[in-house]
């Protein structure tokens, strides 16, 4: 009886570990967003490195963890995002962790 219980526990533990060890889909290295001011290529790998591999720095509080999810940027997005510390403006603002968007359009937006 003890052997039977031990076997059930071993199988159950192995199954539970298998569920937790499942590989998640690797994040895209880069994402490109089409905008009227020029396409923005988001270097996911660089941002992940800057966040020390902590996905929670941006997901889910700033962005859905889905490459197909809309960013929902509206008109006047830079000022609004910076003031509200949302989306890119959470870090890309005066006093933020990264360069301010003001007067740095070409760092992100590339025409043609």
MITIRO-779648 format. One line per 2 residues: number of its first residue (from 1); their letters; for each residue x, y, z of N, C-alpha, C, CB. Coordinates in nm, 3 decimals, padded with zeros to 5 digits, always signed. Glycine has a CB too. Layout:
N
NUM	A	X Y Z X Y Z X Y Z X Y Z  ... $
END
This chain:
112
1	XX	+00.082 -00.119 +00.000 +00.000 +00.000 +00.000 +00.087 +00.126 +00.000 -00.093 +00.000 +00.120  +00.193 +00.123 +00.082 +00.283 +00.239 +00.086 +00.351 +00.260 -00.050 +00.389 +00.221 +00.196 $
3	XX	+00.384 +00.151 -00.114 +00.448 +00.159 -00.245 +00.352 +00.222 -00.347 +00.493 +00.020 -00.292  +00.227 +00.184 -00.340 +00.126 +00.238 -00.430 +00.109 +00.388 -00.407 -00.009 +00.165 -00.411 $
5	XX	+00.102 +00.430 -00.282 +00.088 +00.572 -00.249 +00.213 +00.648 -00.296 +00.066 +00.592 -00.096  +00.329 +00.593 -00.275 +00.454 +00.657 -00.318 +00.457 +00.673 -00.469 +00.576 +00.574 -00.272 $
7	XX	+00.408 +00.573 -00.542 +00.402 +00.582 -00.688 +00.308 +00.693 -00.733 +00.359 +00.449 -00.749  +00.190 +00.700 -00.670 +00.095 +00.806 -00.704 +00.153 +00.945 -00.677 -00.035 +00.787 -00.626 $
9	XX	+00.219 +00.958 -00.564 +00.282 +01.086 -00.530 +00.391 +01.122 -00.630 +00.339 +01.081 -00.389  +00.471 +01.025 -00.669 +00.580 +01.050 -00.764 +00.525 +01.093 -00.899 +00.668 +00.924 -00.779 $
11	XX	+00.421 +01.022 -00.946 +00.360 +01.056 -01.074 +00.294 +01.195 -01.066 +00.255 +00.949 -01.115  +00.225 +01.221 -00.957 +00.159 +01.352 -00.940 +00.260 +01.465 -00.935 +00.075 +01.353 -00.815 $
13	XX	+00.368 +01.446 -00.860 +00.472 +01.547 -00.850 +00.539 +01.570 -00.984 +00.575 +01.507 -00.744  +00.567 +01.462 -01.055 +00.629 +01.473 -01.188 +00.539 +01.549 -01.284 +00.660 +01.335 -01.244 $
15	XX	+00.410 +01.521 -01.280 +00.315 +01.592 -01.366 +00.307 +01.740 -01.332 +00.177 +01.529 -01.355  +00.305 +01.771 -01.204 +00.298 +01.911 -01.161 +00.423 +01.986 -01.204 +00.281 +01.921 -01.009 $
17	XX	+00.539 +01.926 -01.188 +00.663 +01.991 -01.231 +00.665 +02.010 -01.382 +00.785 +01.908 -01.187  +00.610 +01.915 -01.455 +00.603 +01.928 -01.600 +00.518 +02.046 -01.643 +00.548 +01.801 -01.660 $
19	XX	+00.409 +02.070 -01.574 +00.323 +02.184 -01.606 +00.397 +02.314 -01.582 +00.193 +02.180 -01.522  +00.468 +02.327 -01.471 +00.539 +02.451 -01.439 +00.662 +02.472 -01.526 +00.579 +02.450 -01.294 $
21	XX	+00.718 +02.366 -01.579 +00.841 +02.377 -01.657 +00.815 +02.394 -01.806 +00.926 +02.255 -01.635  +00.689 +02.406 -01.847 +00.659 +02.420 -01.988 +00.724 +02.547 -02.042 +00.506 +02.424 -02.012 $
23	XX	+00.779 +02.535 -02.162 +00.843 +02.650 -02.225 +00.737 +02.747 -02.275 +00.934 +02.605 -02.342  +00.759 +02.874 -02.242 +00.673 +02.977 -02.298 +00.729 +03.014 -02.434 +00.664 +03.103 -02.204 $
25	XX	+00.644 +03.067 -02.518 +00.688 +03.111 -02.649 +00.789 +03.224 -02.630 +00.568 +03.156 -02.737  +00.899 +03.217 -02.699 +01.002 +03.320 -02.687 +00.949 +03.453 -02.738 +01.130 +03.279 -02.766 $
27	XX	+00.983 +03.562 -02.671 +00.935 +03.692 -02.715 +01.004 +03.732 -02.846 +00.960 +03.799 -02.607  +00.937 +03.813 -02.926 +01.000 +03.858 -03.051 +01.118 +03.949 -03.018 +00.898 +03.933 -03.141 $
29	XX	+01.224 +03.940 -03.098 +01.342 +04.024 -03.076 +01.307 +04.170 -03.105 +01.460 +03.978 -03.165  +01.229 +04.191 -03.209 +01.190 +04.327 -03.247 +01.045 +04.329 -03.294 +01.283 +04.382 -03.357 $
31	XX	+00.978 +04.440 -03.270 +00.842 +04.462 -03.319 +00.843 +04.593 -03.397 +00.738 +04.466 -03.200  +00.773 +04.598 -03.508 +00.764 +04.722 -03.587 +00.621 +04.772 -03.586 +00.815 +04.699 -03.732 $
33	XX	+00.606 +04.899 -03.550 +00.475 +04.962 -03.546 +00.470 +05.068 -03.654 +00.445 +05.024 -03.406  +00.367 +05.062 -03.737 +00.351 +05.156 -03.847 +00.280 +05.281 -03.794 +00.270 +05.092 -03.965 $
35	XX	+00.343 +05.397 -03.813 +00.284 +05.524 -03.771 +00.295 +05.624 -03.884 +00.353 +05.579 -03.643  +00.214 +05.728 -03.880 +00.218 +05.829 -03.986 +00.346 +05.912 -03.981 +00.097 +05.922 -03.975 $
37	XX	+00.415 +05.915 -03.869 +00.539 +05.991 -03.856 +00.663 +05.906 -03.884 +00.548 +06.050 -03.718  +00.643 +05.785 -03.933 +00.753 +05.694 -03.960 +00.742 +05.572 -03.871 +00.889 +05.764 -03.939 $
39	XX	+00.781 +05.459 -03.923 +00.770 +05.334 -03.848 +00.860 +05.335 -03.724 +00.805 +05.215 -03.937  +00.811 +05.273 -03.620 +00.885 +05.261 -03.495 +00.921 +05.114 -03.477 +00.803 +05.315 -03.372 $
41	XX	+01.050 +05.086 -03.470 +01.095 +04.950 -03.445 +01.132 +04.941 -03.298 +01.216 +04.910 -03.536  +01.056 +04.858 -03.227 +01.077 +04.838 -03.084 +01.173 +04.722 -03.067 +00.942 +04.812 -03.010 $
43	XX	+01.287 +04.747 -03.008 +01.387 +04.644 -02.985 +01.357 +04.577 -02.850 +01.532 +04.704 -02.987  +01.279 +04.470 -02.856 +01.234 +04.402 -02.736 +01.352 +04.346 -02.657 +01.138 +04.289 -02.772 $
45	XX	+01.449 +04.290 -02.727 +01.565 +04.230 -02.660 +01.641 +04.335 -02.579 +01.660 +04.165 -02.763  +01.660 +04.455 -02.635 +01.731 +04.562 -02.563 +01.654 +04.608 -02.441 +01.758 +04.681 -02.656 $
47	XX	+01.521 +04.621 -02.455 +01.439 +04.664 -02.342 +01.438 +04.557 -02.232 +01.295 +04.693 -02.388  +01.432 +04.431 -02.271 +01.434 +04.321 -02.174 +01.567 +04.319 -02.098 +01.409 +04.186 -02.245 $
49	XX	+01.675 +04.344 -02.171 +01.807 +04.348 -02.107 +01.814 +04.463 -02.008 +01.918 +04.361 -02.213  +01.761 +04.579 -02.047 +01.763 +04.697 -01.960 +01.682 +04.671 -01.833 +01.708 +04.820 -02.035 $
51	XX	+01.577 +04.591 -01.844 +01.491 +04.558 -01.729 +01.544 +04.437 -01.653 +01.347 +04.532 -01.775  +01.666 +04.395 -01.683 +01.729 +04.280 -01.617 +01.644 +04.153 -01.629 +01.754 +04.310 -01.471 $
53	XX	+01.581 +04.136 -01.745 +01.503 +04.016 -01.770 +01.369 +04.011 -01.699 +01.581 +03.899 -01.733  +01.330 +04.123 -01.638 +01.204 +04.127 -01.562 +01.089 +04.170 -01.652 +01.216 +04.224 -01.442 $
55	XX	+01.016 +04.074 -01.705 +00.902 +04.102 -01.794 +00.797 +04.189 -01.725 +00.838 +03.972 -01.843  +00.784 +04.172 -01.594 +00.682 +04.245 -01.518 +00.708 +04.396 -01.513 +00.674 +04.190 -01.376 $
57	XX	+00.827 +04.439 -01.555 +00.854 +04.583 -01.560 +00.758 +04.652 -01.656 +01.001 +04.609 -01.602  +00.716 +04.581 -01.760 +00.624 +04.639 -01.859 +00.492 +04.562 -01.872 +00.692 +04.645 -01.994 $
59	XX	+00.499 +04.430 -01.853 +00.380 +04.346 -01.873 +00.322 +04.307 -01.739 +00.415 +04.221 -01.955  +00.205 +04.315 -01.719 +00.087 +04.354 -01.791 +00.049 +04.500 -01.761 -00.028 +04.260 -01.757 $
61	XX	+00.118 +04.565 -01.671 +00.075 +04.699 -01.630 +00.083 +04.803 -01.740 +00.157 +04.743 -01.514  +00.179 +04.794 -01.832 +00.191 +04.893 -01.939 +00.146 +04.838 -02.074 +00.333 +04.941 -01.949 $
63	XX	+00.176 +04.715 -02.099 +00.144 +04.652 -02.227 +00.097 +04.509 -02.204 +00.266 +04.653 -02.323  +00.000 +04.466 -02.285 -00.041 +04.326 -02.281 +00.076 +04.242 -02.333 -00.170 +04.301 -02.366 $
65	XX	+00.093 +04.125 -02.280 +00.202 +04.038 -02.322 +00.156 +03.957 -02.443 +00.248 +03.945 -02.207  +00.129 +04.030 -02.551 +00.079 +03.971 -02.675 +00.124 +04.060 -02.790 -00.077 +03.954 -02.672 $
67	XX	+00.203 +04.008 -02.880 +00.257 +04.089 -02.990 +00.148 +04.139 -03.085 +00.359 +04.009 -03.067  +00.030 +04.079 -03.079 -00.079 +04.121 -03.167 -00.176 +04.218 -03.100 -00.154 +04.001 -03.217 $
69	XX	-00.154 +04.245 -02.972 -00.243 +04.336 -02.899 -00.220 +04.479 -02.946 -00.221 +04.324 -02.746  -00.326 +04.555 -02.966 -00.309 +04.694 -03.009 -00.247 +04.779 -02.898 -00.443 +04.755 -03.052 $
71	XX	-00.167 +04.877 -02.937 -00.106 +04.966 -02.839 -00.204 +05.074 -02.794 +00.020 +05.030 -02.896  -00.307 +05.097 -02.875 -00.412 +05.195 -02.842 -00.356 +05.335 -02.820 -00.486 +05.150 -02.719 $
73	XX	-00.260 +05.375 -02.902 -00.211 +05.512 -02.894 -00.312 +05.603 -02.960 -00.072 +05.526 -02.960  -00.336 +05.715 -02.900 -00.431 +05.813 -02.951 -00.355 +05.938 -02.992 -00.541 +05.846 -02.844 $
75	XX	-00.426 +06.036 -03.045 -00.365 +06.164 -03.079 -00.300 +06.222 -02.954 -00.471 +06.263 -03.139  -00.190 +06.293 -02.975 -00.116 +06.356 -02.865 -00.063 +06.252 -02.767 -00.206 +06.456 -02.791 $
77	XX	-00.027 +06.135 -02.821 +00.010 +06.024 -02.735 +00.134 +06.049 -02.651 +00.033 +05.903 -02.817  +00.233 +06.119 -02.703 +00.355 +06.136 -02.627 +00.331 +06.216 -02.499 +00.461 +06.205 -02.712 $
79	XX	+00.268 +06.332 -02.512 +00.243 +06.416 -02.394 +00.154 +06.345 -02.293 +00.179 +06.550 -02.435  +00.049 +06.281 -02.343 -00.044 +06.210 -02.256 +00.024 +06.094 -02.185 -00.165 +06.159 -02.335 $
81	XX	+00.100 +06.013 -02.260 +00.169 +05.897 -02.202 +00.273 +05.942 -02.100 +00.235 +05.813 -02.312  +00.343 +06.051 -02.130 +00.444 +06.100 -02.036 +00.379 +06.153 -01.909 +00.529 +06.210 -02.101 $
83	XX	+00.271 +06.230 -01.923 +00.203 +06.287 -01.807 +00.142 +06.177 -01.719 +00.093 +06.384 -01.852  +00.084 +06.076 -01.784 +00.019 +05.967 -01.711 +00.115 +05.854 -01.674 -00.096 +05.911 -01.792 $
85	XX	+00.239 +05.862 -01.724 +00.339 +05.756 -01.706 +00.283 +05.621 -01.749 +00.387 +05.751 -01.560  +00.227 +05.619 -01.870 +00.173 +05.497 -01.927 +00.250 +05.463 -02.054 +00.021 +05.511 -01.958 $
87	XX	+00.232 +05.345 -02.103 +00.298 +05.292 -02.222 +00.444 +05.336 -02.227 +00.224 +05.338 -02.349  +00.492 +05.379 -02.342 +00.633 +05.417 -02.358 +00.670 +05.534 -02.266 +00.663 +05.455 -02.504 $
89	XX	+00.572 +05.621 -02.239 +00.596 +05.738 -02.154 +00.627 +05.704 -02.010 +00.477 +05.827 -02.158  +00.609 +05.579 -01.972 +00.643 +05.539 -01.836 +00.793 +05.557 -01.811 +00.602 +05.393 -01.811 $
91	XX	+00.875 +05.528 -01.913 +01.021 +05.543 -01.901 +01.074 +05.658 -01.987 +01.090 +05.414 -01.941  +01.012 +05.677 -02.104 +01.059 +05.779 -02.199 +00.990 +05.912 -02.172 +01.034 +05.735 -02.345 $
93	XX	+01.039 +05.980 -02.068 +00.985 +06.109 -02.026 +01.094 +06.182 -01.950 +00.855 +06.092 -01.937  +01.072 +06.310 -01.928 +01.168 +06.386 -01.849 +01.178 +06.324 -01.710 +01.127 +06.537 -01.840 $
95	XX	+01.297 +06.290 -01.667 +01.317 +06.228 -01.536 +01.291 +06.079 -01.534 +01.229 +06.293 -01.438  +01.256 +06.021 -01.648 +01.228 +05.878 -01.655 +01.356 +05.797 -01.667 +01.137 +05.848 -01.772 $
97	XX	+01.341 +05.668 -01.677 +01.456 +05.576 -01.683 +01.526 +05.578 -01.818 +01.411 +05.435 -01.651  +01.462 +05.634 -01.922 +01.519 +05.635 -02.056 +01.507 +05.775 -02.117 +01.449 +05.530 -02.147 $
99	XX	+01.560 +05.791 -02.237 +01.558 +05.923 -02.300 +01.416 +05.976 -02.316 +01.627 +05.917 -02.437  +01.405 +06.108 -02.307 +01.277 +06.176 -02.321 +01.238 +06.178 -02.469 +01.284 +06.320 -02.264 $
101	XX	+01.110 +06.164 -02.499 +01.065 +06.165 -02.639 +01.077 +06.304 -02.701 +00.921 +06.116 -02.648  +01.062 +06.407 -02.622 +01.065 +06.545 -02.672 +01.196 +06.571 -02.749 +01.050 +06.646 -02.556 $
103	XX	+01.182 +06.612 -02.875 +01.293 +06.646 -02.964 +01.381 +06.526 -02.999 +01.379 +06.753 -02.900  +01.335 +06.406 -02.973 +01.409 +06.285 -03.006 +01.331 +06.196 -03.103 +01.442 +06.207 -02.880 $
105	XX	+01.251 +06.256 -03.191 +01.164 +06.180 -03.281 +01.240 +06.075 -03.361 +01.093 +06.275 -03.376  +01.355 +06.114 -03.416 +01.430 +06.024 -03.504 +01.489 +05.904 -03.432 +01.541 +06.101 -03.571 $
107	XX	+01.493 +05.904 -03.299 +01.543 +05.787 -03.227 +01.448 +05.669 -03.243 +01.563 +05.819 -03.077  +01.321 +05.697 -03.264 +01.222 +05.590 -03.277 +01.156 +05.588 -03.415 +01.116 +05.605 -03.171 $
109	XX	+01.118 +05.705 -03.465 +01.044 +05.713 -03.592 +01.139 +05.720 -03.709 +00.951 +05.836 -03.594  +01.124 +05.626 -03.803 +01.208 +05.622 -03.922 +01.117 +05.624 -04.045 +01.301 +05.496 -03.922 $
111	XX	+01.132 +05.728 -04.127 +01.051 +05.738 -04.248 +01.121 +05.666 -04.362 +01.025 +05.885 -04.285  +01.036 +05.606 -04.449 +01.087 +05.544 -04.571 +01.154 +05.421 -04.544 +01.177 +05.631 -04.643 $
END
